[in-house]
Amino acid sequence: MQRKQKILLFISIFILAIITFLFCTLNRAYVEKESDTILLLYNGNIITMDNSITKPEAIVVKGSRILFLGKLQEALIKAGDTAIKINLKGKTLIPGFNDNHTHTLAAGSFYSEIILWNKTCEDIALIINEEAKKKKPGELITGNSWDYPTCPKPHKSILDKAAPDNPVFLTQYSGHAAWVNSKMLEEMEISKDTPDPKGGQIIRDKNGEPNGILRDTAMGTSEYGKFIKQILSPDTHKKLINKALTLYKEAGITSVQDNTWEPFTVRLLKKYRDSQELSCRFTCWPLGDSPLYYAFTWFTSFNNHDLWVRKGLVKYFSDGAFSTRTAWLSKEYADEPGNVGSPRYTPEELEKIVLHAAKDKQQITFHAIGDRAVTEILNAVQKAQSLYPWTKELRFRMEHIQIIHPDDIQRMKKLGIVACVQPFTLCNPQKDITLLGKDRAIHAYMFYSLFKAGVPMSFGSDIPAEVDYQPLLGIYYAVTRKSKNGTMGPLNSKECFTPFEALYCYTMGSAYAEFMEHQKGSLSKGKVADMAVLSNDILSISPDKIKDVKVIMTIVGGMIVYRNDVL
């Protein structure tokens, strides 16, 4: 299937790797240039997330690290006359947000494309028709974030009529499905006789003809092809990374754990770091079991002392997504009888991956949304721990965990698995009822049950797989479990976090997930000075208003990277 595309993908990756090798200095040492700049922040509500510290009146930052927290008079002495004094004017200072799961390049691309969120099928047809008028025949039309609640019956015929002379590839909001037209199917060499690929589904009509919906691996290499074109164009690459960096700093995000996957972006981030243009810290992940993994592994290097661009874990996919009905469930989807999702690996293959990582003492994570996926991963980790006792110390992770069997909660705690979840998945309770049925939907997203059981918990966004990414909105979802407009939910109020707990998961919890809790995650003496100033105290206002709180200032490593006019 799609043999030509796969050959082109491999050639592109090979060229990418060679070019990266020629331009990267593989063992270049990095030593951070410490600034003598001193900041004094005072007259605010300072939330440290460090229980060992009495609530301070002021914080002193020297260079990139926190020098002092305590009484204002002592802070003034520590800071000296040359300090830059920032009067918080009663606003709230918190540790910077650490997003546990981002796709930075894809986020820059996402917010530079047609966004089809909340559009009906008819709206989308009109938008694509207008795009087709701007394109030459045969030129690709792309877009993202259409979804079933507002476009319940997408079909290739709708796009065929809107853009008869252009291939169209529209990514569904989860990133786990695409809606394409007949020309795109032809280019992808998908026909009635094409079998479903492993880990994917070609949705068909009653006659067996592809209807234009491709799920997970059936999407082929089209996304990879676009991705490679973007990173091979220096101007485009910079533009997309700059776009994402702007989103992060305006949202108070000071660290991201990123699905980087390839060496060009690592190189660009290091270049920004060296020129002091990098406004966010990156932990970079390669994608396991992928051609991109070899390019990342062979042609990137990292310095253990670099707190700006670090090497992270290796990521694998175990299943798909709820909205595309490809997350691996123990029972069939309520609205698709007979369908339990699309596992990417057999239990035996999962076991092989986990055992290999445990033996090599390599931290890994699995995208795992369905309860069957979670169970099978835990089975593999349990076996690994019986063979390699140090496995628990590796902090293996699971991303998403949108439904879990109650018995597996204690297994996660016992095995030391870190739950890395995204509260944005709580945005549409009604959709969950449609997919899972009411009884299962009520018991989905057992994030608080995991947290209360002692499972290490971290928050993030999965930008751009979820349309929103702002941590304050994520905290709102975790605390209220309501829809964005507050009209739906909560389905299960027992799973609501307190604001303090949610903030902890977005700061210290995320730092723990990447072995960085001794460097960041709280406002503590000696830790990096990564902070955000908020317009209100999210711990004391009404939970429904948390999503409306504004980020006023973002500080990363003692540098003010974002500031509005309030301070």
C-alpha positions as CSV (number, residue, x, y, z in Angstrom):
1,M,0.0,0.0,0.0
2,Q,1.2,3.5,-0.9
3,R,4.6,2.0,-1.9
4,K,5.7,5.1,-3.8
5,Q,5.0,7.3,-0.9
6,K,6.9,5.1,1.5
7,I,9.9,5.0,-0.8
8,L,9.8,8.8,-1.1
9,L,9.5,9.1,2.7
10,F,12.6,7.0,3.3
11,I,14.6,8.9,0.7
12,S,13.5,12.2,2.3
13,I,14.5,11.0,5.7
14,F,17.9,9.9,4.4
15,I,18.5,13.3,2.8
16,L,17.4,15.0,6.0
17,A,19.8,12.9,8.1
18,I,22.7,13.6,5.7
19,I,22.1,17.4,5.7
20,T,21.7,17.4,9.5
21,F,25.0,15.5,9.8
22,L,26.8,18.0,7.7
23,F,25.5,21.1,9.6
24,C,25.5,19.8,13.2
25,T,28.5,19.6,15.4
26,L,27.6,16.3,17.1
27,N,29.6,16.7,20.3
28,R,29.5,20.4,20.8
29,A,29.7,21.3,24.4
30,Y,27.1,23.7,25.8
31,V,27.7,26.0,28.8
32,E,25.0,28.4,29.7
33,K,26.1,32.0,29.9
34,E,25.0,33.2,33.3
35,S,23.7,36.8,33.4
36,D,24.5,39.1,36.3
37,T,21.0,40.6,36.0
38,I,19.0,40.6,39.3
39,L,15.2,40.7,39.5
40,L,13.2,41.5,42.6
41,L,9.5,40.6,42.5
42,Y,7.4,41.8,45.3
43,N,3.9,43.1,46.4
44,G,2.1,40.1,45.0
45,N,0.4,36.8,45.9
46,I,3.3,34.3,45.5
47,I,2.3,30.7,45.2
48,T,5.5,28.6,45.4
49,M,4.2,25.0,45.2
50,D,6.9,24.3,47.8
51,N,5.3,23.2,51.1
52,S,8.6,23.7,52.9
53,I,8.5,27.5,52.3
54,T,6.4,29.9,54.4
55,K,4.5,32.2,52.0
56,P,7.1,34.8,50.8
57,E,6.7,38.5,50.4
58,A,9.3,38.7,47.7
59,I,11.6,36.7,45.4
60,V,15.1,37.6,44.2
61,V,16.4,36.1,41.0
62,K,20.1,36.2,40.1
63,G,20.9,35.2,36.5
64,S,18.8,32.2,35.6
65,R,18.1,30.9,39.2
66,I,16.1,31.9,42.3
67,L,18.4,33.3,44.9
68,F,16.0,34.1,47.7
69,L,12.4,33.9,48.9
70,G,11.2,35.6,52.1
71,K,10.6,38.9,53.7
72,L,10.7,42.1,51.5
73,Q,13.2,43.9,53.7
74,E,15.7,41.0,53.5
75,A,15.0,40.7,49.7
76,L,15.8,44.3,49.2
77,I,19.2,43.8,50.8
78,K,19.9,40.6,48.8
79,A,18.9,42.3,45.6
80,G,20.9,45.4,45.9
81,D,20.5,48.8,44.3
82,T,21.0,47.6,40.7
83,A,18.2,45.1,40.7
84,I,15.3,45.3,38.3
85,K,12.3,45.7,40.6
86,I,8.9,44.3,39.5
87,N,6.0,45.5,41.5
88,L,3.4,42.7,41.1
89,K,0.6,45.1,42.2
90,G,-1.2,42.4,44.0
91,K,-1.2,39.9,41.1
92,T,-0.4,36.2,41.5
93,L,3.0,34.7,40.8
94,I,3.3,31.0,40.2
95,P,5.9,28.6,38.8
96,G,5.8,28.5,35.0
97,F,3.6,25.9,33.4
98,N,5.2,22.7,32.1
99,D,3.2,21.1,29.3
100,N,3.7,17.4,29.4
101,H,2.8,16.6,25.8
102,T,3.3,18.9,22.8
103,H,3.8,18.7,19.1
104,T,5.5,22.1,18.6
105,L,6.2,22.0,14.8
106,A,2.7,20.6,14.2
107,A,1.2,23.3,16.5
108,G,2.9,26.1,14.4
109,S,1.5,24.4,11.3
110,F,-1.9,23.9,12.8
111,Y,-2.3,27.6,13.6
112,S,-1.1,28.6,10.2
113,E,-3.7,26.4,8.3
114,I,-7.4,26.4,7.7
115,I,-9.0,25.5,11.1
116,L,-12.3,23.7,10.7
117,W,-13.2,23.4,14.3
118,N,-17.0,23.6,15.0
119,K,-17.7,23.8,11.2
120,T,-20.6,21.9,9.7
121,C,-20.0,19.7,6.6
122,E,-21.7,22.4,4.5
123,D,-19.4,25.1,6.0
124,I,-16.3,23.0,5.2
125,A,-17.4,22.4,1.6
126,L,-17.7,26.2,1.1
127,I,-14.3,26.8,2.7
128,I,-12.6,24.2,0.6
129,N,-14.3,25.5,-2.6
130,E,-12.9,29.0,-1.9
131,E,-9.4,27.4,-1.3
132,A,-9.7,25.5,-4.6
133,K,-10.2,28.8,-6.4
134,K,-6.8,30.0,-5.1
135,K,-5.0,26.8,-6.1
136,K,-3.7,25.4,-9.4
137,P,-5.3,22.1,-10.6
138,G,-3.5,19.2,-8.8
139,E,-2.3,21.4,-5.9
140,L,-2.9,20.0,-2.5
141,I,-5.5,21.6,-0.2
142,T,-5.0,20.9,3.6
143,G,-6.9,21.8,6.7
144,N,-7.5,20.5,10.2
145,S,-9.8,20.1,13.2
146,W,-13.0,19.0,11.6
147,D,-15.0,16.8,13.9
148,Y,-18.1,14.6,14.0
149,P,-20.3,16.5,16.5
150,T,-20.7,19.4,13.9
151,C,-19.9,17.3,10.8
152,P,-21.4,13.9,11.5
153,K,-21.4,12.5,7.9
154,P,-18.1,13.5,6.2
155,H,-17.8,11.8,2.7
156,K,-15.4,12.1,-0.2
157,S,-18.3,13.2,-2.5
158,I,-18.6,16.5,-0.5
159,L,-15.0,17.3,-1.1
160,D,-15.1,16.0,-4.7
161,K,-17.8,18.6,-5.5
162,A,-16.0,21.4,-3.6
163,A,-12.6,20.8,-5.2
164,P,-12.9,18.5,-8.2
165,D,-9.4,19.3,-9.5
166,N,-7.4,19.2,-6.3
167,P,-6.4,16.5,-3.8
168,V,-7.8,17.4,-0.4
169,F,-6.5,16.2,2.9
170,L,-8.3,17.4,6.1
171,T,-7.0,16.1,9.4
172,Q,-9.6,15.4,12.1
173,Y,-9.2,17.3,15.3
174,S,-7.5,14.4,17.2
175,G,-4.9,13.9,14.5
176,H,-5.9,10.3,14.2
177,A,-8.1,10.5,11.1
178,A,-8.2,12.2,7.8
179,W,-11.1,13.2,5.4
180,V,-10.0,13.1,1.8
181,N,-11.5,13.3,-1.6
182,S,-11.3,10.9,-4.6
183,K,-8.2,12.6,-6.0
184,M,-6.4,12.2,-2.8
185,L,-7.4,8.5,-2.6
186,E,-6.0,8.1,-6.1
187,E,-2.7,9.7,-5.1
188,M,-2.5,7.5,-2.0
189,E,-3.3,4.4,-4.2
190,I,-6.3,3.5,-2.0
191,S,-9.1,1.6,-3.8
192,K,-11.8,-0.9,-3.0
193,D,-9.2,-3.7,-3.0
194,T,-6.8,-2.0,-0.6
195,P,-6.7,-3.9,2.7
196,D,-6.8,-2.1,6.0
197,P,-3.2,-1.5,7.2
198,K,-2.1,-2.7,10.6
199,G,-3.2,-0.2,13.2
200,G,-5.6,1.6,10.9
201,Q,-9.0,1.6,9.1
202,I,-10.1,2.6,5.7
203,I,-13.8,3.4,6.2
204,R,-16.0,2.0,3.4
205,D,-19.6,2.3,2.2
206,K,-22.0,-0.6,1.9
207,N,-20.4,-1.6,-1.4
208,G,-16.9,-1.7,0.1
209,E,-15.8,1.5,-1.6
210,P,-13.6,3.8,0.5
211,N,-15.8,6.7,1.6
212,G,-12.9,9.2,2.2
213,I,-12.3,8.6,5.9
214,L,-8.9,7.2,6.9
215,R,-8.1,6.3,10.4
216,D,-4.7,6.2,12.1
217,T,-2.1,4.3,9.9
218,A,-4.5,4.3,7.0
219,M,-3.7,8.1,6.7
220,G,-0.4,6.9,5.2
221,T,2.6,9.1,4.8
222,S,0.9,12.3,3.7
223,E,1.3,14.0,7.0
224,Y,5.0,12.9,7.2
225,G,5.5,14.3,3.7
226,K,4.1,17.7,4.6
227,F,6.2,17.6,7.8
228,I,9.4,16.9,5.9
229,K,8.8,19.7,3.4
230,Q,8.3,22.1,6.3
231,I,11.5,21.3,8.0
232,L,13.5,21.3,4.8
233,S,12.5,24.9,4.2
234,P,14.5,27.0,6.7
235,D,12.1,30.0,6.4
236,T,9.0,27.8,6.9
237,H,10.6,25.9,9.7
238,K,11.5,29.1,11.6
239,K,8.1,30.6,11.0
240,L,6.3,27.6,12.4
241,I,8.5,27.2,15.5
242,N,8.3,31.0,16.1
243,K,4.5,30.8,16.0
244,A,4.4,28.0,18.6
245,L,6.9,29.8,20.8
246,T,4.6,32.8,20.8
247,L,1.7,30.7,21.8
248,Y,3.7,29.2,24.7
249,K,5.0,32.4,26.2
250,E,1.6,34.1,26.0
251,A,0.1,31.2,27.9
252,G,2.7,31.1,30.6
253,I,4.2,27.9,29.4
254,T,7.9,27.8,30.3
255,S,8.7,24.1,29.5
256,V,7.4,21.6,27.0
257,Q,7.9,17.9,26.7
258,D,7.8,17.7,22.9
259,N,7.2,15.1,20.2
260,T,10.2,16.5,18.3
261,W,11.0,13.3,16.4
262,E,13.6,14.7,14.0
263,P,17.1,16.4,14.2
264,F,16.4,19.6,12.3
265,T,14.1,21.0,14.9
266,V,16.6,20.1,17.6
267,R,19.3,22.0,15.7
268,L,17.0,25.1,15.3
269,L,16.1,25.0,19.0
270,K,19.8,24.9,19.9
271,K,20.5,27.8,17.6
272,Y,17.8,29.8,19.3
273,R,19.2,28.8,22.7
274,D,22.7,30.0,21.8
275,S,21.3,33.4,20.6
276,Q,19.1,33.7,23.7
277,E,16.0,33.7,21.5
278,L,14.5,30.5,23.0
279,S,11.6,31.4,25.3
280,C,10.7,28.0,26.4
281,R,12.6,24.9,27.7
282,F,12.3,21.7,25.5
283,T,12.7,18.1,26.4
284,C,12.8,16.4,22.9
285,W,11.3,13.0,22.2
286,P,12.0,10.7,19.3
287,L,9.3,8.4,17.9
288,G,10.1,4.7,18.5
289,D,9.6,2.1,15.7
290,S,9.8,4.8,13.0
291,P,12.3,5.8,10.3
292,L,12.4,9.2,12.0
293,Y,13.7,7.5,15.2
294,Y,17.0,6.6,13.4
295,A,17.5,10.1,12.0
296,F,16.9,11.6,15.5
297,T,19.1,9.0,17.3
298,W,22.0,9.1,14.8
299,F,22.2,12.8,14.1
300,T,21.4,14.6,17.3
301,S,23.5,15.1,20.4
302,F,22.6,16.5,23.8
303,N,24.5,17.8,26.8
304,N,23.5,16.5,30.2
305,H,23.9,20.0,31.7
306,D,21.7,21.7,29.2
307,L,18.4,22.7,30.8
308,W,17.1,24.4,27.6
309,V,17.2,21.6,25.0
310,R,17.3,18.1,26.5
311,K,16.9,14.6,25.3
312,G,13.8,12.9,26.7
313,L,12.1,9.5,26.5
314,V,11.2,7.4,23.4
315,K,7.5,7.5,22.5
316,Y,5.3,4.7,21.1
317,F,1.7,4.5,20.0
318,S,-0.4,1.6,21.4
319,D,-3.7,2.7,19.9
320,G,-5.7,5.5,18.3
321,A,-8.3,8.0,19.6
322,F,-11.8,8.1,21.0
323,S,-13.3,10.4,18.4
324,T,-12.0,8.2,15.5
325,R,-13.2,5.0,17.2
326,T,-9.6,3.7,17.1
327,A,-8.7,3.8,20.8
328,W,-8.3,0.1,21.9
329,L,-11.2,-0.7,24.2
330,S,-12.1,-3.9,26.1
331,K,-15.7,-3.5,24.9
332,E,-17.1,-2.2,21.6
333,Y,-18.0,1.4,20.9
334,A,-21.5,2.3,21.7
335,D,-22.2,3.8,18.3
336,E,-20.1,1.3,16.3
337,P,-21.1,-2.2,17.3
338,G,-18.3,-4.7,16.7
339,N,-15.5,-2.1,16.7
340,V,-13.1,-2.2,19.7
341,G,-10.5,0.1,18.1
342,S,-7.2,-0.4,16.4
343,P,-4.2,-1.7,18.4
344,R,-0.9,-0.7,17.0
345,Y,0.9,-3.7,18.5
346,T,-0.1,-7.1,19.7
347,P,0.4,-7.9,23.4
348,E,3.6,-9.8,22.4
349,E,5.0,-6.9,20.5
350,L,4.2,-4.5,23.4
351,E,6.1,-6.8,25.7
352,K,9.1,-6.9,23.5
353,I,9.3,-3.1,23.4
354,V,8.9,-2.7,27.1
355,L,11.5,-5.5,27.9
356,H,14.0,-3.9,25.6
357,A,13.6,-0.5,27.2
358,A,13.8,-1.9,30.7
359,K,16.9,-3.8,29.9
360,D,18.5,-0.7,28.4
361,K,17.3,1.5,31.3
362,Q,15.5,3.8,28.8
363,Q,12.5,5.8,29.8
364,I,9.6,5.2,27.4
365,T,6.0,6.3,27.1
366,F,3.0,4.9,25.3
367,H,0.1,6.8,23.8
368,A,-2.6,4.8,25.5
369,I,-6.2,6.0,25.4
370,G,-8.4,2.9,25.6
371,D,-8.7,0.6,28.7
372,R,-7.5,-2.5,26.8
373,A,-4.3,-0.6,25.7
374,V,-3.6,0.4,29.3
375,T,-4.1,-3.2,30.5
376,E,-1.8,-4.7,28.0
377,I,1.0,-2.1,28.6
378,L,0.7,-2.8,32.3
379,N,1.0,-6.5,31.7
380,A,4.2,-5.9,29.8
381,V,5.6,-3.6,32.4
382,Q,4.8,-6.1,35.2
383,K,6.8,-8.8,33.4
384,A,9.7,-6.4,32.8
385,Q,9.8,-5.5,36.5
386,S,10.0,-9.1,37.4
387,L,13.0,-9.5,35.2
388,Y,14.6,-6.1,35.8
389,P,13.9,-4.8,39.3
390,W,15.1,-1.3,38.4
391,T,12.2,-0.8,35.9
392,K,10.1,1.1,38.5
393,E,12.9,3.8,38.8
394,L,12.7,4.5,35.0
395,R,9.3,6.3,35.4
396,F,7.7,4.7,32.4
397,R,4.8,6.8,31.3
398,M,1.4,6.5,29.7
399,E,-0.1,9.5,27.8
400,H,-3.8,10.3,27.8
401,I,-5.4,7.3,29.7
402,Q,-8.9,8.4,28.9
403,I,-10.5,5.2,30.2
404,I,-9.0,2.7,32.6
405,H,-10.2,-0.4,34.3
406,P,-10.5,0.4,38.1
407,D,-8.2,-2.6,38.9
408,D,-5.5,-1.1,36.8
409,I,-5.2,2.1,38.9
410,Q,-3.5,0.3,41.8
411,R,-1.3,-1.6,39.3
412,M,-0.1,1.7,37.9
413,K,0.8,2.9,41.4
414,K,2.6,-0.4,42.2
415,L,4.6,-0.3,38.9
416,G,5.5,3.4,39.2
417,I,3.9,4.4,36.0
418,V,3.5,8.2,35.5
419,A,0.0,9.2,34.3
420,C,0.5,12.0,31.8
421,V,-3.0,13.3,31.0
422,Q,-4.6,16.2,29.2
423,P,-7.6,17.8,30.9
424,F,-8.7,19.3,27.5
425,T,-10.2,15.9,26.7
426,L,-12.9,16.7,29.1
427,C,-14.3,19.5,26.9
428,N,-17.3,17.6,25.4
429,P,-19.1,15.2,27.8
430,Q,-22.0,14.7,25.3
431,K,-19.6,13.3,22.7
432,D,-18.2,10.8,25.3
433,I,-21.7,9.5,25.9
434,T,-22.2,9.0,22.2
435,L,-18.9,7.1,21.8
436,L,-19.0,5.0,25.0
437,G,-22.6,5.0,26.3
438,K,-23.6,6.8,29.4
439,D,-22.4,4.2,32.0
440,R,-18.9,4.0,30.6
441,A,-18.7,7.8,29.9
442,I,-19.4,8.5,33.5
443,H,-16.4,6.4,34.5
444,A,-14.0,7.7,31.8
445,Y,-11.2,10.1,32.5
446,M,-10.5,8.8,36.0
447,F,-7.7,11.3,36.5
448,Y,-8.5,12.2,40.0
449,S,-8.9,8.6,41.1
450,L,-5.3,8.0,39.7
451,F,-4.0,11.0,41.6
452,K,-5.8,10.1,44.8
453,A,-4.4,6.6,44.6
454,G,-0.8,8.0,44.6
455,V,-0.1,7.5,40.9
456,P,2.3,10.3,39.8
457,M,0.2,12.7,37.8
458,S,1.2,15.3,35.1
459,F,-0.9,17.7,33.0
460,G,-0.5,19.0,29.5
461,S,-2.3,19.8,26.3
462,D,-1.3,17.5,23.4
463,I,-1.3,20.7,21.2
464,P,-2.5,20.6,18.5
465,A,-4.4,17.3,18.8
466,E,-6.7,19.2,21.1
467,V,-7.8,22.6,19.7
468,D,-7.1,24.5,22.9
469,Y,-3.8,24.4,24.9
470,Q,-3.8,27.2,27.5
471,P,-3.0,25.7,30.9
472,L,-5.5,27.9,32.7
473,L,-8.2,26.5,30.6
474,G,-6.8,23.0,31.3
475,I,-7.0,23.7,35.0
476,Y,-10.6,24.9,34.5
477,Y,-11.5,21.5,32.9
478,A,-9.7,19.5,35.6
479,V,-11.5,21.4,38.4
480,T,-15.0,21.7,36.9
481,R,-15.1,18.8,34.3
482,K,-17.6,21.0,32.4
483,S,-17.6,22.0,28.7
484,K,-15.9,25.2,27.8
485,N,-19.1,27.3,27.9
486,G,-20.1,25.6,31.2
487,T,-23.4,24.1,29.8
488,M,-22.4,20.4,29.9
489,G,-21.0,18.3,32.7
490,P,-19.7,17.3,35.0
491,L,-20.6,13.6,34.3
492,N,-18.7,12.6,37.5
493,S,-18.0,15.3,40.0
494,K,-16.0,12.9,42.2
495,E,-13.2,13.2,39.6
496,C,-12.8,17.0,40.0
497,F,-9.5,18.3,41.2
498,T,-9.0,21.2,43.6
499,P,-7.3,24.2,41.9
500,F,-4.2,23.6,44.0
501,E,-4.0,20.0,42.9
502,A,-4.4,20.9,39.3
503,L,-1.7,23.5,39.5
504,Y,0.6,21.0,41.1
505,C,0.0,18.6,38.3
506,Y,0.9,21.3,35.7
507,T,4.1,22.3,37.6
508,M,5.7,19.8,40.0
509,G,3.9,16.8,38.5
510,S,5.2,17.6,35.0
511,A,8.7,18.2,36.3
512,Y,8.6,14.8,38.0
513,A,7.5,13.2,34.7
514,E,10.7,14.3,33.0
515,F,13.1,13.7,36.0
516,M,13.4,17.5,36.6
517,E,11.7,18.0,39.9
518,H,15.0,19.2,41.5
519,Q,15.5,21.9,38.8
520,K,12.0,23.3,38.3
521,G,8.3,22.9,39.1
522,S,8.3,25.1,42.2
523,L,9.5,28.5,43.2
524,S,12.4,27.3,45.4
525,K,15.9,28.6,46.2
526,G,18.3,27.3,43.6
527,K,15.8,26.2,41.0
528,V,15.5,27.8,37.6
529,A,13.6,31.1,37.6
530,D,10.7,30.0,35.4
531,M,7.5,31.9,36.4
532,A,4.2,33.3,35.3
533,V,2.3,36.3,36.6
534,L,-1.5,35.9,36.6
535,S,-4.3,38.5,36.7
536,N,-6.1,36.6,39.5
537,D,-5.5,34.1,42.2
538,I,-6.8,30.8,40.7
539,L,-6.8,29.2,44.1
540,S,-9.4,31.5,45.5
541,I,-11.7,32.6,42.7
542,S,-14.8,30.8,41.5
543,P,-13.7,27.6,39.5
544,D,-15.9,28.7,36.6
545,K,-13.7,31.9,36.3
546,I,-10.3,30.2,36.1
547,K,-10.5,29.9,32.3
548,D,-10.8,33.7,32.1
549,V,-7.7,34.5,34.1
550,K,-5.0,36.2,32.0
551,V,-1.3,35.7,31.9
552,I,0.4,39.0,32.5
553,M,4.0,38.1,32.4
554,T,6.2,35.1,31.6
555,I,9.7,34.7,32.9
556,V,12.1,31.9,31.7
557,G,15.5,31.5,33.3
558,G,15.3,35.0,34.7
559,M,14.4,36.5,31.3
560,I,11.1,38.3,30.8
561,V,9.9,36.7,27.5
562,Y,6.4,38.0,27.6
563,R,4.8,41.1,29.2
564,N,1.5,42.9,28.6
565,D,0.7,46.4,29.6
566,V,-0.7,45.7,33.1
567,L,2.7,45.6,34.9
